[in-house]
Structures are given as C-alpha cells and as structure tokens.
C-alpha cells in the first residue's frame, strides 16, 4: 500500500510504536510554547557513508555472490541518500512553520531489482544469482521456528542463527512504498537520484566499499 504524508500510522512492531510515541512527545513540547518549531521527518531506507545498514549488507552480499531476490524482483524499497535527507530537512525547516511532518524518500518507486542493477552498474558488484521462491523461504523459516521452540541450545549446537522466522521473511517481500507527497507538492528539487547517489557513496572513503 502506498503511504503518503496523510496516511494514518500503523506501526507493526515495538520499534515502530516507539517512534510514534516519540513524535507525540515532541508534538506536546512544540504546542507548549508558541515560539517553538518542530520538524518531523519519516524517512524511508537511508543509505550513504557510515550507514552499515540495509544497503551495506546488500552490497556485501552482492560482492560475495550470495544474494538472491527474496520471493520476487519487484518489491519496492523506498530509499534516499543521506545528504539528500539533510537537504530536504533544511528545505522544510526553512518554511518557518510551527510544526511540519513529512515523508522522505526519492520520488521514484525503486524496486529491489533496480537497486541491484544500480550497484552492478556503479560498483561492478555481481548481479543476484536468481530468485528464491517465497514458499521455500517460508518453509525454511518455519523449520527454524520449530528448532527455536526446542530451545536455543539446539540452534547453537548446530551453529544456526535464531533470528530467522516467517515474520522476517515477510518483511523481505513487503514493499516499503512511501510517497514524499509534501516535498513534491512544495516543489522540492532533488539533487541526486539512486545512481548518482551511489556514485558519490562509491567514491567515499574507504573507496568502493559501500560502508
């Protein structure tokens, strides 16, 4: 489902709820003083130097030729470069409104296939090795859940991770389809896109490592 700035929040985890509660705390702070200004940004996947997160892990898996598309190739992964995020925050804060809330990501719905293609083009990383069927992934995850139910000792004895489950598999194939509606409506001009941002990141130190 496409998420715009006016979409009602629907946290699916304790982490998501914590962010929503933090927004409420800051909103209360802002209305408690007429001179106070508050800019709340809800970012999609942010990448760039120092990230060591989703994009860094993807780049490492591609480099080692260990990445398969999970379930499908057209999963949308809304994203944005860290420097673009800062420019967007400055743009919105400069409007001098009492409180402003906006989504941040690129105004193109990048799919996991497009992201992998960009890493291949810019960094010379290997393309994905294929697509793993969702049914197979869920079956494997269910096996790990059963092993986990026997106790962590069983997983540790086999040298297996204890964090694989069907919920995590579901996140891999679920689109994070976010729309930067307010930025678009206010005429924000992006200075980068996925490809140019990856070029900037690839040139950063340590060069070509995407960390």
KOLRO-481754 format. One record per atom (N, C-alpha, C): residue number from 1; residue in three letters; atom name; x, y, z. Coordinates in nm, 2 decimals. Example, Ala and Ser with C-alpha at 12.3 -4.5 7.8 and 13.67 -1.06 7.14 Angstrom:
<sites>
pos;code;site;c1;c2;c3
1;ALA;N;1.32;-0.57;0.78
1;ALA;CA;1.23;-0.45;0.78
1;ALA;C;1.32;-0.33;0.78
2;SER;N;1.28;-0.22;0.71
2;SER;CA;1.37;-0.11;0.71
2;SER;C;1.29;0.00;0.79
</sites>
This chain:
<sites>
pos;code;site;c1;c2;c3
1;UNK;N;0.08;-0.12;0.00
1;UNK;CA;0.00;0.00;0.00
1;UNK;C;0.09;0.12;0.00
2;UNK;N;0.05;0.22;-0.08
2;UNK;CA;0.13;0.35;-0.09
2;UNK;C;0.10;0.43;0.03
3;UNK;N;0.21;0.48;0.10
3;UNK;CA;0.20;0.56;0.22
3;UNK;C;0.23;0.70;0.19
4;UNK;N;0.13;0.79;0.20
4;UNK;CA;0.16;0.93;0.19
4;UNK;C;0.17;1.00;0.32
5;UNK;N;0.19;1.13;0.32
5;UNK;CA;0.21;1.20;0.45
5;UNK;C;0.08;1.20;0.53
6;UNK;N;-0.04;1.18;0.47
6;UNK;CA;-0.16;1.18;0.54
6;UNK;C;-0.21;1.04;0.58
7;UNK;N;-0.14;0.94;0.54
7;UNK;CA;-0.18;0.81;0.58
7;UNK;C;-0.17;0.79;0.73
8;UNK;N;-0.27;0.72;0.79
8;UNK;CA;-0.26;0.70;0.93
8;UNK;C;-0.15;0.60;0.97
9;UNK;N;-0.08;0.63;1.08
9;UNK;CA;0.03;0.55;1.12
9;UNK;C;-0.02;0.41;1.16
10;UNK;N;0.05;0.31;1.11
10;UNK;CA;0.01;0.17;1.15
10;UNK;C;0.13;0.09;1.19
11;UNK;N;0.19;0.12;1.31
11;UNK;CA;0.32;0.05;1.35
11;UNK;C;0.29;-0.10;1.36
12;UNK;N;0.39;-0.17;1.31
12;UNK;CA;0.38;-0.32;1.32
12;UNK;C;0.48;-0.38;1.41
13;UNK;N;0.55;-0.30;1.49
13;UNK;CA;0.65;-0.35;1.58
13;UNK;C;0.66;-0.26;1.70
14;UNK;N;0.73;-0.30;1.80
14;UNK;CA;0.76;-0.22;1.92
14;UNK;C;0.85;-0.10;1.88
15;UNK;N;0.94;-0.13;1.78
15;UNK;CA;1.02;-0.02;1.73
15;UNK;C;0.94;0.09;1.66
16;UNK;N;0.84;0.05;1.58
16;UNK;CA;0.75;0.14;1.51
16;UNK;C;0.67;0.22;1.61
17;UNK;N;0.62;0.16;1.72
17;UNK;CA;0.54;0.23;1.82
17;UNK;C;0.63;0.33;1.89
18;UNK;N;0.75;0.29;1.92
18;UNK;CA;0.84;0.38;1.99
18;UNK;C;0.86;0.51;1.92
19;UNK;N;0.87;0.50;1.78
19;UNK;CA;0.89;0.62;1.70
19;UNK;C;0.76;0.71;1.70
20;UNK;N;0.65;0.64;1.70
20;UNK;CA;0.52;0.72;1.70
20;UNK;C;0.51;0.79;1.84
21;UNK;N;0.54;0.72;1.94
21;UNK;CA;0.53;0.78;2.08
21;UNK;C;0.63;0.90;2.09
22;UNK;N;0.75;0.88;2.03
22;UNK;CA;0.85;0.99;2.03
22;UNK;C;0.79;1.12;1.96
23;UNK;N;0.72;1.09;1.85
23;UNK;CA;0.66;1.21;1.78
23;UNK;C;0.56;1.28;1.87
24;UNK;N;0.48;1.20;1.94
24;UNK;CA;0.38;1.26;2.03
24;UNK;C;0.44;1.34;2.14
25;UNK;N;0.56;1.29;2.20
25;UNK;CA;0.63;1.37;2.30
25;UNK;C;0.68;1.50;2.24
26;UNK;N;0.73;1.50;2.12
26;UNK;CA;0.78;1.62;2.06
26;UNK;C;0.67;1.72;2.02
27;UNK;N;0.56;1.66;1.98
27;UNK;CA;0.44;1.75;1.95
27;UNK;C;0.39;1.82;2.07
28;UNK;N;0.39;1.75;2.18
28;UNK;CA;0.35;1.81;2.31
28;UNK;C;0.45;1.93;2.35
29;UNK;N;0.58;1.90;2.32
29;UNK;CA;0.68;2.01;2.35
29;UNK;C;0.65;2.13;2.26
30;UNK;N;0.62;2.11;2.14
30;UNK;CA;0.60;2.22;2.04
30;UNK;C;0.48;2.31;2.08
31;UNK;N;0.37;2.24;2.11
31;UNK;CA;0.25;2.32;2.14
31;UNK;C;0.26;2.39;2.27
32;UNK;N;0.35;2.35;2.36
32;UNK;CA;0.37;2.41;2.49
32;UNK;C;0.43;2.55;2.48
33;UNK;N;0.48;2.59;2.37
33;UNK;CA;0.55;2.72;2.35
33;UNK;C;0.53;2.78;2.21
34;UNK;N;0.46;2.89;2.20
34;UNK;CA;0.43;2.94;2.06
34;UNK;C;0.55;2.97;1.98
35;UNK;N;0.66;2.99;2.04
35;UNK;CA;0.78;3.02;1.96
35;UNK;C;0.86;2.90;1.92
36;UNK;N;0.81;2.78;1.96
36;UNK;CA;0.88;2.66;1.93
36;UNK;C;0.85;2.60;1.79
37;UNK;N;0.95;2.55;1.73
37;UNK;CA;0.93;2.50;1.59
37;UNK;C;0.98;2.35;1.59
38;UNK;N;0.90;2.27;1.52
38;UNK;CA;0.93;2.13;1.52
38;UNK;C;0.92;2.08;1.37
39;UNK;N;1.02;2.01;1.33
39;UNK;CA;1.02;1.94;1.20
39;UNK;C;1.04;1.79;1.23
40;UNK;N;0.94;1.72;1.19
40;UNK;CA;0.94;1.57;1.20
40;UNK;C;0.95;1.51;1.06
41;UNK;N;1.05;1.42;1.04
41;UNK;CA;1.07;1.36;0.91
41;UNK;C;1.05;1.21;0.94
42;UNK;N;0.98;1.14;0.85
42;UNK;CA;0.96;1.00;0.85
42;UNK;C;1.04;0.94;0.73
43;UNK;N;1.16;0.91;0.75
43;UNK;CA;1.24;0.86;0.63
43;UNK;C;1.22;0.72;0.59
44;UNK;N;1.24;0.69;0.47
44;UNK;CA;1.24;0.55;0.42
44;UNK;C;1.38;0.49;0.45
45;UNK;N;1.43;0.40;0.37
45;UNK;CA;1.56;0.34;0.38
45;UNK;C;1.67;0.45;0.35
46;UNK;N;1.75;0.49;0.44
46;UNK;CA;1.86;0.59;0.41
46;UNK;C;1.99;0.52;0.40
47;UNK;N;2.06;0.56;0.29
47;UNK;CA;2.19;0.50;0.27
47;UNK;C;2.30;0.61;0.25
48;UNK;N;2.43;0.56;0.26
48;UNK;CA;2.54;0.66;0.24
48;UNK;C;2.65;0.62;0.34
49;UNK;N;2.76;0.70;0.33
49;UNK;CA;2.88;0.67;0.41
49;UNK;C;2.84;0.66;0.56
50;UNK;N;2.90;0.55;0.62
50;UNK;CA;2.87;0.53;0.76
50;UNK;C;2.74;0.46;0.80
51;UNK;N;2.67;0.41;0.69
51;UNK;CA;2.54;0.35;0.71
51;UNK;C;2.55;0.22;0.79
52;UNK;N;2.62;0.12;0.73
52;UNK;CA;2.64;-0.01;0.79
52;UNK;C;2.50;-0.07;0.81
53;UNK;N;2.41;-0.05;0.72
53;UNK;CA;2.27;-0.10;0.74
53;UNK;C;2.23;-0.18;0.62
54;UNK;N;2.10;-0.16;0.58
54;UNK;CA;2.04;-0.24;0.47
54;UNK;C;2.12;-0.24;0.34
55;UNK;N;2.16;-0.12;0.29
55;UNK;CA;2.23;-0.11;0.17
55;UNK;C;2.37;-0.17;0.18
56;UNK;N;2.44;-0.15;0.29
56;UNK;CA;2.57;-0.20;0.31
56;UNK;C;2.57;-0.35;0.31
57;UNK;N;2.46;-0.41;0.38
57;UNK;CA;2.45;-0.56;0.38
57;UNK;C;2.42;-0.61;0.24
58;UNK;N;2.34;-0.54;0.17
58;UNK;CA;2.31;-0.58;0.03
58;UNK;C;2.43;-0.58;-0.06
59;UNK;N;2.51;-0.47;-0.05
59;UNK;CA;2.63;-0.46;-0.13
59;UNK;C;2.73;-0.57;-0.09
60;UNK;N;2.74;-0.61;0.04
60;UNK;CA;2.83;-0.71;0.08
60;UNK;C;2.79;-0.85;0.02
61;UNK;N;2.65;-0.87;0.02
61;UNK;CA;2.60;-1.00;-0.03
61;UNK;C;2.62;-1.01;-0.18
62;UNK;N;2.60;-0.90;-0.25
62;UNK;CA;2.62;-0.90;-0.39
62;UNK;C;2.77;-0.92;-0.43
63;UNK;N;2.86;-0.85;-0.35
63;UNK;CA;3.00;-0.87;-0.37
63;UNK;C;3.05;-1.01;-0.36
64;UNK;N;2.99;-1.08;-0.26
64;UNK;CA;3.03;-1.22;-0.23
64;UNK;C;2.95;-1.32;-0.32
65;UNK;N;2.86;-1.27;-0.41
65;UNK;CA;2.78;-1.35;-0.49
65;UNK;C;2.69;-1.44;-0.41
66;UNK;N;2.63;-1.39;-0.30
66;UNK;CA;2.54;-1.46;-0.21
66;UNK;C;2.40;-1.41;-0.21
67;UNK;N;2.37;-1.32;-0.30
67;UNK;CA;2.24;-1.26;-0.29
67;UNK;C;2.14;-1.32;-0.39
68;UNK;N;2.03;-1.36;-0.34
68;UNK;CA;1.91;-1.40;-0.43
68;UNK;C;1.80;-1.30;-0.40
69;UNK;N;1.72;-1.28;-0.51
69;UNK;CA;1.60;-1.20;-0.48
69;UNK;C;1.51;-1.28;-0.39
70;UNK;N;1.46;-1.22;-0.28
70;UNK;CA;1.37;-1.29;-0.19
70;UNK;C;1.23;-1.29;-0.24
71;UNK;N;1.18;-1.40;-0.30
71;UNK;CA;1.04;-1.41;-0.33
71;UNK;C;1.01;-1.35;-0.47
72;UNK;N;1.05;-1.22;-0.49
72;UNK;CA;1.02;-1.16;-0.62
72;UNK;C;1.12;-1.04;-0.65
73;UNK;N;1.12;-0.99;-0.77
73;UNK;CA;1.21;-0.89;-0.81
73;UNK;C;1.15;-0.75;-0.80
74;UNK;N;1.02;-0.74;-0.79
74;UNK;CA;0.96;-0.60;-0.80
74;UNK;C;0.92;-0.54;-0.67
75;UNK;N;0.97;-0.60;-0.56
75;UNK;CA;0.94;-0.54;-0.43
75;UNK;C;1.00;-0.39;-0.42
76;UNK;N;0.91;-0.30;-0.39
76;UNK;CA;0.95;-0.16;-0.38
76;UNK;C;1.02;-0.13;-0.25
77;UNK;N;1.14;-0.07;-0.26
77;UNK;CA;1.21;-0.03;-0.14
77;UNK;C;1.24;0.12;-0.15
78;UNK;N;1.15;0.20;-0.10
78;UNK;CA;1.16;0.34;-0.10
78;UNK;C;1.29;0.38;-0.02
79;UNK;N;1.37;0.47;-0.08
79;UNK;CA;1.50;0.50;-0.02
79;UNK;C;1.55;0.64;-0.06
80;UNK;N;1.65;0.68;0.01
80;UNK;CA;1.71;0.81;-0.02
80;UNK;C;1.85;0.83;0.04
81;UNK;N;1.93;0.91;-0.03
81;UNK;CA;2.07;0.93;0.01
81;UNK;C;2.07;1.02;0.13
82;UNK;N;2.17;1.00;0.22
82;UNK;CA;2.17;1.07;0.35
82;UNK;C;2.19;1.22;0.33
83;UNK;N;2.27;1.26;0.23
83;UNK;CA;2.29;1.41;0.21
83;UNK;C;2.16;1.47;0.15
84;UNK;N;2.08;1.39;0.07
84;UNK;CA;1.96;1.44;0.02
84;UNK;C;1.86;1.46;0.14
85;UNK;N;1.86;1.37;0.23
85;UNK;CA;1.77;1.38;0.35
85;UNK;C;1.80;1.51;0.43
86;UNK;N;1.93;1.54;0.45
86;UNK;CA;1.96;1.66;0.52
86;UNK;C;1.92;1.79;0.44
87;UNK;N;1.93;1.78;0.31
87;UNK;CA;1.88;1.90;0.23
87;UNK;C;1.73;1.91;0.24
88;UNK;N;1.66;1.80;0.24
88;UNK;CA;1.52;1.80;0.25
88;UNK;C;1.47;1.86;0.39
89;UNK;N;1.54;1.82;0.49
89;UNK;CA;1.51;1.87;0.62
89;UNK;C;1.53;2.02;0.63
90;UNK;N;1.64;2.07;0.58
90;UNK;CA;1.67;2.21;0.57
90;UNK;C;1.56;2.29;0.49
91;UNK;N;1.52;2.23;0.38
91;UNK;CA;1.42;2.29;0.30
91;UNK;C;1.29;2.30;0.37
92;UNK;N;1.25;2.20;0.45
92;UNK;CA;1.12;2.20;0.52
92;UNK;C;1.13;2.29;0.64
93;UNK;N;1.24;2.29;0.71
93;UNK;CA;1.26;2.37;0.83
93;UNK;C;1.26;2.52;0.80
94;UNK;N;1.31;2.55;0.68
94;UNK;CA;1.32;2.69;0.63
94;UNK;C;1.18;2.75;0.61
95;UNK;N;1.08;2.67;0.60
95;UNK;CA;0.94;2.73;0.58
95;UNK;C;0.89;2.80;0.71
96;UNK;N;0.96;2.78;0.82
96;UNK;CA;0.94;2.85;0.94
96;UNK;C;0.80;2.83;1.00
97;UNK;N;0.75;2.70;0.97
97;UNK;CA;0.62;2.67;1.03
97;UNK;C;0.63;2.62;1.17
98;UNK;N;0.53;2.63;1.25
98;UNK;CA;0.53;2.58;1.39
98;UNK;C;0.57;2.44;1.40
99;UNK;N;0.49;2.36;1.32
99;UNK;CA;0.52;2.21;1.31
99;UNK;C;0.50;2.16;1.17
100;UNK;N;0.59;2.08;1.12
100;UNK;CA;0.58;2.03;0.99
100;UNK;C;0.62;1.88;1.00
101;UNK;N;0.55;1.79;0.93
101;UNK;CA;0.58;1.65;0.93
101;UNK;C;0.58;1.61;0.78
102;UNK;N;0.68;1.53;0.74
102;UNK;CA;0.68;1.49;0.60
102;UNK;C;0.76;1.36;0.59
103;UNK;N;0.72;1.29;0.48
103;UNK;CA;0.79;1.17;0.44
103;UNK;C;0.91;1.20;0.36
104;UNK;N;1.02;1.12;0.37
104;UNK;CA;1.13;1.14;0.29
104;UNK;C;1.17;1.02;0.22
105;UNK;N;1.19;1.03;0.09
105;UNK;CA;1.25;0.92;0.00
105;UNK;C;1.26;0.99;-0.14
106;UNK;N;1.32;0.92;-0.23
106;UNK;CA;1.32;0.96;-0.37
106;UNK;C;1.17;0.96;-0.42
107;UNK;N;1.15;1.04;-0.53
107;UNK;CA;1.02;1.04;-0.59
107;UNK;C;1.00;0.94;-0.70
108;UNK;N;1.08;0.84;-0.70
108;UNK;CA;1.07;0.72;-0.79
108;UNK;C;1.06;0.60;-0.70
109;UNK;N;0.97;0.51;-0.74
109;UNK;CA;0.95;0.38;-0.66
109;UNK;C;1.05;0.28;-0.71
110;UNK;N;1.17;0.29;-0.64
110;UNK;CA;1.28;0.20;-0.68
110;UNK;C;1.25;0.06;-0.63
111;UNK;N;1.26;-0.04;-0.72
111;UNK;CA;1.24;-0.18;-0.68
111;UNK;C;1.38;-0.24;-0.64
112;UNK;N;1.37;-0.36;-0.57
112;UNK;CA;1.50;-0.42;-0.53
112;UNK;C;1.58;-0.46;-0.66
113;UNK;N;1.52;-0.49;-0.77
113;UNK;CA;1.59;-0.52;-0.89
113;UNK;C;1.66;-0.40;-0.94
114;UNK;N;1.60;-0.28;-0.94
114;UNK;CA;1.66;-0.16;-0.98
114;UNK;C;1.78;-0.12;-0.89
115;UNK;N;1.76;-0.14;-0.76
115;UNK;CA;1.87;-0.12;-0.67
115;UNK;C;1.99;-0.21;-0.70
116;UNK;N;1.97;-0.33;-0.72
116;UNK;CA;2.08;-0.43;-0.75
116;UNK;C;2.14;-0.39;-0.88
117;UNK;N;2.06;-0.35;-0.98
117;UNK;CA;2.12;-0.31;-1.11
117;UNK;C;2.21;-0.19;-1.09
118;UNK;N;2.17;-0.10;-1.01
118;UNK;CA;2.25;0.02;-0.98
118;UNK;C;2.38;-0.01;-0.92
119;UNK;N;2.38;-0.10;-0.82
119;UNK;CA;2.50;-0.15;-0.76
119;UNK;C;2.59;-0.21;-0.86
120;UNK;N;2.54;-0.29;-0.95
120;UNK;CA;2.61;-0.36;-1.05
120;UNK;C;2.68;-0.25;-1.15
121;UNK;N;2.60;-0.15;-1.19
121;UNK;CA;2.65;-0.05;-1.28
121;UNK;C;2.75;0.04;-1.22
122;UNK;N;2.73;0.08;-1.09
122;UNK;CA;2.83;0.18;-1.03
122;UNK;C;2.95;0.11;-0.97
123;UNK;N;2.92;0.00;-0.89
123;UNK;CA;3.03;-0.06;-0.82
123;UNK;C;3.08;-0.19;-0.88
124;UNK;N;3.02;-0.23;-0.99
124;UNK;CA;3.07;-0.36;-1.05
124;UNK;C;3.04;-0.48;-0.97
125;UNK;N;2.94;-0.47;-0.88
125;UNK;CA;2.91;-0.58;-0.80
125;UNK;C;2.83;-0.69;-0.88
126;UNK;N;2.84;-0.81;-0.84
126;UNK;CA;2.78;-0.92;-0.91
126;UNK;C;2.63;-0.91;-0.90
127;UNK;N;2.56;-0.94;-1.01
127;UNK;CA;2.41;-0.94;-1.01
127;UNK;C;2.36;-1.05;-0.92
128;UNK;N;2.23;-1.04;-0.87
128;UNK;CA;2.18;-1.15;-0.79
128;UNK;C;2.18;-1.28;-0.87
129;UNK;N;2.18;-1.39;-0.79
129;UNK;CA;2.20;-1.52;-0.85
129;UNK;C;2.07;-1.59;-0.90
130;UNK;N;1.96;-1.52;-0.87
130;UNK;CA;1.83;-1.57;-0.91
130;UNK;C;1.72;-1.53;-0.81
131;UNK;N;1.61;-1.60;-0.81
131;UNK;CA;1.50;-1.56;-0.72
131;UNK;C;1.46;-1.69;-0.64
132;UNK;N;1.46;-1.67;-0.51
132;UNK;CA;1.42;-1.78;-0.42
132;UNK;C;1.27;-1.78;-0.41
133;UNK;N;1.20;-1.89;-0.43
133;UNK;CA;1.05;-1.90;-0.42
133;UNK;C;1.01;-1.86;-0.27
134;UNK;N;0.91;-1.78;-0.26
134;UNK;CA;0.86;-1.75;-0.13
134;UNK;C;0.82;-1.87;-0.05
135;UNK;N;0.75;-1.97;-0.11
135;UNK;CA;0.71;-2.09;-0.04
135;UNK;C;0.83;-2.16;0.03
136;UNK;N;0.94;-2.17;-0.05
136;UNK;CA;1.06;-2.23;0.01
136;UNK;C;1.12;-2.15;0.13
137;UNK;N;1.12;-2.02;0.11
137;UNK;CA;1.17;-1.94;0.22
137;UNK;C;1.09;-1.95;0.35
138;UNK;N;0.95;-1.96;0.33
138;UNK;CA;0.86;-1.97;0.45
138;UNK;C;0.88;-2.11;0.51
139;UNK;N;0.90;-2.21;0.43
139;UNK;CA;0.92;-2.35;0.48
139;UNK;C;1.05;-2.35;0.57
140;UNK;N;1.16;-2.29;0.52
140;UNK;CA;1.28;-2.29;0.59
140;UNK;C;1.27;-2.21;0.72
141;UNK;N;1.20;-2.10;0.71
141;UNK;CA;1.17;-2.02;0.83
141;UNK;C;1.09;-2.09;0.93
142;UNK;N;0.99;-2.17;0.89
142;UNK;CA;0.91;-2.25;0.98
142;UNK;C;1.00;-2.36;1.05
143;UNK;N;1.10;-2.41;0.98
143;UNK;CA;1.19;-2.51;1.04
143;UNK;C;1.27;-2.45;1.15
144;UNK;N;1.32;-2.33;1.12
144;UNK;CA;1.39;-2.26;1.23
144;UNK;C;1.31;-2.23;1.35
145;UNK;N;1.18;-2.19;1.32
145;UNK;CA;1.09;-2.16;1.44
145;UNK;C;1.07;-2.29;1.52
146;UNK;N;1.06;-2.40;1.46
146;UNK;CA;1.04;-2.53;1.53
146;UNK;C;1.17;-2.56;1.61
147;UNK;N;1.28;-2.54;1.55
147;UNK;CA;1.41;-2.56;1.62
147;UNK;C;1.42;-2.47;1.74
148;UNK;N;1.38;-2.34;1.72
148;UNK;CA;1.38;-2.24;1.82
148;UNK;C;1.29;-2.28;1.94
149;UNK;N;1.18;-2.34;1.91
149;UNK;CA;1.09;-2.39;2.01
149;UNK;C;1.15;-2.50;2.10
150;UNK;N;1.24;-2.57;2.04
150;UNK;CA;1.31;-2.67;2.12
150;UNK;C;1.42;-2.62;2.22
151;UNK;N;1.44;-2.49;2.20
151;UNK;CA;1.54;-2.42;2.28
151;UNK;C;1.66;-2.37;2.20
152;UNK;N;1.71;-2.26;2.25
152;UNK;CA;1.83;-2.20;2.18
152;UNK;C;1.95;-2.29;2.17
153;UNK;N;1.96;-2.38;2.27
153;UNK;CA;2.07;-2.47;2.28
153;UNK;C;2.08;-2.56;2.15
154;UNK;N;1.96;-2.60;2.10
154;UNK;CA;1.96;-2.68;1.98
154;UNK;C;2.02;-2.61;1.86
155;UNK;N;1.98;-2.48;1.85
155;UNK;CA;2.03;-2.40;1.73
155;UNK;C;2.17;-2.37;1.75
156;UNK;N;2.21;-2.34;1.87
156;UNK;CA;2.36;-2.31;1.90
156;UNK;C;2.44;-2.43;1.87
157;UNK;N;2.39;-2.55;1.91
157;UNK;CA;2.47;-2.67;1.89
157;UNK;C;2.49;-2.70;1.74
158;UNK;N;2.39;-2.66;1.66
158;UNK;CA;2.41;-2.68;1.51
158;UNK;C;2.47;-2.56;1.44
159;UNK;N;2.51;-2.46;1.52
159;UNK;CA;2.57;-2.34;1.46
159;UNK;C;2.48;-2.26;1.37
160;UNK;N;2.35;-2.26;1.41
160;UNK;CA;2.24;-2.19;1.33
160;UNK;C;2.20;-2.06;1.40
161;UNK;N;2.16;-1.96;1.32
161;UNK;CA;2.11;-1.84;1.38
161;UNK;C;1.97;-1.86;1.44
162;UNK;N;1.93;-1.78;1.54
162;UNK;CA;1.80;-1.80;1.60
162;UNK;C;1.70;-1.68;1.56
163;UNK;N;1.74;-1.61;1.46
163;UNK;CA;1.66;-1.49;1.42
163;UNK;C;1.58;-1.51;1.29
164;UNK;N;1.58;-1.63;1.24
164;UNK;CA;1.50;-1.65;1.11
164;UNK;C;1.36;-1.70;1.15
165;UNK;N;1.26;-1.62;1.10
165;UNK;CA;1.13;-1.66;1.12
165;UNK;C;1.04;-1.61;1.01
166;UNK;N;0.91;-1.65;1.01
166;UNK;CA;0.83;-1.61;0.89
166;UNK;C;0.80;-1.46;0.89
167;UNK;N;0.80;-1.39;1.01
167;UNK;CA;0.78;-1.25;1.01
167;UNK;C;0.89;-1.18;0.94
168;UNK;N;1.02;-1.22;0.96
168;UNK;CA;1.13;-1.16;0.90
168;UNK;C;1.13;-1.19;0.75
169;UNK;N;1.09;-1.30;0.71
169;UNK;CA;1.07;-1.33;0.57
169;UNK;C;0.97;-1.24;0.50
170;UNK;N;0.86;-1.22;0.58
170;UNK;CA;0.75;-1.14;0.53
170;UNK;C;0.80;-0.99;0.50
171;UNK;N;0.89;-0.94;0.59
171;UNK;CA;0.95;-0.81;0.57
171;UNK;C;1.03;-0.80;0.44
172;UNK;N;1.09;-0.91;0.40
172;UNK;CA;1.18;-0.91;0.28
172;UNK;C;1.10;-0.89;0.16
173;UNK;N;0.98;-0.94;0.15
173;UNK;CA;0.89;-0.94;0.03
173;UNK;C;0.79;-0.83;0.04
174;UNK;N;0.78;-0.75;0.15
174;UNK;CA;0.68;-0.65;0.17
174;UNK;C;0.74;-0.52;0.11
175;UNK;N;0.67;-0.45;0.02
175;UNK;CA;0.71;-0.33;-0.03
175;UNK;C;0.70;-0.21;0.07
176;UNK;N;0.81;-0.13;0.08
176;UNK;CA;0.80;-0.01;0.16
176;UNK;C;0.78;0.10;0.06
177;UNK;N;0.65;0.12;0.03
177;UNK;CA;0.61;0.21;-0.08
177;UNK;C;0.56;0.34;-0.02
178;UNK;N;0.66;0.43;0.00
178;UNK;CA;0.63;0.56;0.06
178;UNK;C;0.64;0.67;-0.04
179;UNK;N;0.55;0.76;-0.03
179;UNK;CA;0.54;0.88;-0.12
179;UNK;C;0.58;1.01;-0.05
180;UNK;N;0.68;1.08;-0.11
180;UNK;CA;0.72;1.21;-0.04
180;UNK;C;0.62;1.32;-0.09
181;UNK;N;0.50;1.30;-0.05
181;UNK;CA;0.39;1.39;-0.11
181;UNK;C;0.41;1.54;-0.08
182;UNK;N;0.45;1.57;0.04
182;UNK;CA;0.46;1.71;0.08
182;UNK;C;0.58;1.77;0.01
183;UNK;N;0.69;1.70;0.00
183;UNK;CA;0.81;1.75;-0.07
183;UNK;C;0.77;1.78;-0.22
184;UNK;N;0.70;1.69;-0.28
184;UNK;CA;0.66;1.71;-0.42
184;UNK;C;0.57;1.83;-0.44
185;UNK;N;0.47;1.84;-0.34
185;UNK;CA;0.37;1.95;-0.35
185;UNK;C;0.44;2.08;-0.34
186;UNK;N;0.54;2.09;-0.26
186;UNK;CA;0.61;2.22;-0.23
186;UNK;C;0.72;2.25;-0.33
187;UNK;N;0.74;2.16;-0.43
187;UNK;CA;0.84;2.18;-0.53
187;UNK;C;0.98;2.16;-0.50
188;UNK;N;1.00;2.07;-0.40
188;UNK;CA;1.14;2.03;-0.37
188;UNK;C;1.21;1.97;-0.49
189;UNK;N;1.33;2.02;-0.51
189;UNK;CA;1.41;1.97;-0.63
189;UNK;C;1.53;1.88;-0.58
190;UNK;N;1.52;1.75;-0.61
190;UNK;CA;1.62;1.66;-0.57
190;UNK;C;1.75;1.69;-0.65
191;UNK;N;1.86;1.68;-0.58
191;UNK;CA;1.99;1.70;-0.65
191;UNK;C;2.05;1.56;-0.68
192;UNK;N;2.00;1.45;-0.63
192;UNK;CA;2.05;1.32;-0.67
192;UNK;C;1.94;1.23;-0.70
193;UNK;N;1.98;1.11;-0.76
193;UNK;CA;1.88;1.00;-0.77
193;UNK;C;1.96;0.88;-0.72
194;UNK;N;1.91;0.76;-0.74
194;UNK;CA;1.98;0.64;-0.69
194;UNK;C;2.11;0.62;-0.75
195;UNK;N;2.13;0.64;-0.88
195;UNK;CA;2.25;0.61;-0.95
195;UNK;C;2.36;0.72;-0.91
196;UNK;N;2.32;0.85;-0.91
196;UNK;CA;2.42;0.95;-0.88
196;UNK;C;2.46;0.94;-0.73
197;UNK;N;2.37;0.91;-0.65
197;UNK;CA;2.40;0.89;-0.51
197;UNK;C;2.50;0.78;-0.48
198;UNK;N;2.47;0.67;-0.55
198;UNK;CA;2.56;0.55;-0.53
198;UNK;C;2.70;0.59;-0.59
199;UNK;N;2.71;0.67;-0.69
199;UNK;CA;2.84;0.71;-0.74
199;UNK;C;2.92;0.79;-0.63
200;UNK;N;2.84;0.88;-0.57
200;UNK;CA;2.90;0.96;-0.46
200;UNK;C;2.95;0.88;-0.35
201;UNK;N;2.86;0.78;-0.31
201;UNK;CA;2.90;0.69;-0.20
201;UNK;C;3.02;0.60;-0.24
202;UNK;N;3.02;0.55;-0.36
202;UNK;CA;3.13;0.46;-0.41
202;UNK;C;3.26;0.54;-0.40
203;UNK;N;3.26;0.67;-0.42
203;UNK;CA;3.39;0.75;-0.42
203;UNK;C;3.43;0.78;-0.28
204;UNK;N;3.34;0.76;-0.18
204;UNK;CA;3.38;0.80;-0.04
204;UNK;C;3.48;0.70;0.01
205;UNK;N;3.55;0.74;0.12
205;UNK;CA;3.64;0.65;0.18
205;UNK;C;3.58;0.56;0.29
206;UNK;N;3.61;0.43;0.29
206;UNK;CA;3.71;0.36;0.20
206;UNK;C;3.64;0.34;0.07
207;UNK;N;3.71;0.39;-0.04
207;UNK;CA;3.65;0.39;-0.17
207;UNK;C;3.60;0.26;-0.22
208;UNK;N;3.48;0.26;-0.27
208;UNK;CA;3.42;0.14;-0.33
208;UNK;C;3.37;0.03;-0.23
209;UNK;N;3.37;0.06;-0.10
209;UNK;CA;3.33;-0.04;0.00
209;UNK;C;3.19;-0.03;0.04
210;UNK;N;3.12;0.08;0.01
210;UNK;CA;2.98;0.10;0.05
210;UNK;C;2.95;0.07;0.19
211;UNK;N;3.03;0.13;0.28
211;UNK;CA;3.01;0.11;0.43
211;UNK;C;2.99;0.25;0.49
</sites>
